[in-house]
Amino acid sequence: MLTFAFLVKGTANANEGILNLRGSGASCFAASIYVDSAYRILMTCRELKIALTPERTRYVAWVVGEDDKQKRLGEIVNGKMSVMTDVKIKQVFITSEDDSYGNKPTGEVLLSAGVEPIDFGKGVVSMTPTPTPTQISVTATVTKAPKATATPKPTSSTDATKSSGLGSALSTVFKIALFGFGLLLIIVGVFSFLQRRRSL
């Protein structure tokens, strides 16, 4: 008998959690939830000025991934933002921009925060989606098998399924035929009884 045991260990990532962004007299609260193979981020902000300068009139949120690369999340409109991203979030920051469609931040960082794990209460472990595998160990155990004796060849599961399916179908057909025959006997009996009464 040959047995293999696989052990996979991973590191916990707080990609799903909350962010409290603070700085320059303003604050934003965001939540990151893992849904349908992506992270949905909902954000609400307070005390963001209408415009820092006549040119910089847009607030844009950016995400820093685990690879330390920056990616645009989206523009904060009326203090709100809702976006989806596949980036495993390490940090989120906000800048003021003159163009909300830029690929790189050009303004200074106004607010920033890292992801804090969600506190589900005492004794509840916060699960993190898709942990990164870091170690795989394989253990093999070989034990001597007893001498083989002649045994009949087992039927495969497909053969067993086919035969049980055929038997079930035949049983159903037989029941329907039996019910029909019984119904026919009752009808013949009723007609026979009615014929006898008419002849009397």
Residue pairs with C-beta under 8 A, 6 or more apart in sequence:
1 142
1 143
1 145
2 140
2 141
2 142
3 140
3 141
4 138
4 139
4 140
5 138
5 139
5 141
6 136
6 137
6 138
7 135
7 136
7 137
7 139
8 133
8 135
8 136
9 133
9 134
9 135
10 131
10 132
10 133
10 134
11 131
11 132
11 134
12 128
12 131
13 66
13 88
13 128
13 130
13 131
13 132
14 114
14 115
14 116
14 117
14 128
15 32
15 34
15 39
15 88
15 89
15 115
15 128
15 129
16 32
16 33
16 34
16 39
16 115
16 117
16 118
16 128
16 129
17 31
17 32
17 115
17 116
17 117
17 118
17 126
18 29
18 30
18 31
18 32
18 115
18 116
18 118
19 28
19 29
19 30
19 31
19 32
19 43
19 92
19 113
19 114
19 115
19 116
20 27
20 28
20 29
20 113
20 116
21 27
21 28
21 29
21 30
21 45
21 92
21 93
21 94
21 111
21 112
21 113
22 111
22 113
23 109
23 110
23 111
23 112
24 110
24 111
25 47
26 45
26 46
26 47
26 48
26 49
26 110
26 111
27 45
27 46
27 47
27 111
28 43
28 44
28 45
28 46
28 48
28 76
28 94
28 111
29 43
29 44
29 45
30 41
30 42
30 43
30 44
30 81
30 92
30 113
31 41
31 42
32 39
32 40
32 41
32 89
32 115
33 39
33 40
33 42
34 40
34 129
35 84
37 86
38 84
38 85
38 86
39 84
39 85
39 86
39 87
39 88
39 89
40 82
40 83
40 84
41 61
41 73
41 81
41 82
41 83
41 84
41 85
41 89
41 92
42 81
42 82
43 61
43 76
43 80
43 81
43 82
44 79
44 80
45 59
45 76
45 79
45 80
45 94
46 79
48 59
48 76
48 79
50 57
51 57
51 96
52 96
52 107
53 96
55 98
56 96
56 97
56 98
56 107
57 96
57 98
58 75
58 96
58 97
58 98
58 99
58 100
59 75
59 76
59 94
59 95
59 96
59 97
59 110
60 72
60 73
60 74
60 75
60 76
60 94
60 95
60 96
60 97
60 100
60 102
60 105
61 72
61 73
61 74
61 75
61 76
61 81
61 83
61 92
61 93
61 94
62 70
62 71
62 72
62 73
62 92
62 93
62 94
62 95
62 105
63 70
63 71
63 73
63 85
63 87
63 89
63 90
63 91
63 92
64 70
64 89
64 90
64 91
64 92
64 93
65 71
65 87
65 88
65 89
65 90
66 88
66 90
68 90
70 104
70 105
71 85
71 87
72 102
72 103
73 81
73 83
73 85
73 92
74 81
74 83
75 81
75 100
76 94
89 115
90 114
90 115
91 112
91 113
91 114
91 115
92 112
92 113
92 115
93 105
93 109
93 110
93 111
93 112
93 113
94 109
94 110
94 111
94 112
95 105
95 106
95 107
95 108
95 109
95 110
96 107
96 108
96 110
97 105
97 106
97 107
98 106
117 126
117 128
118 126
119 126
120 126
155 163
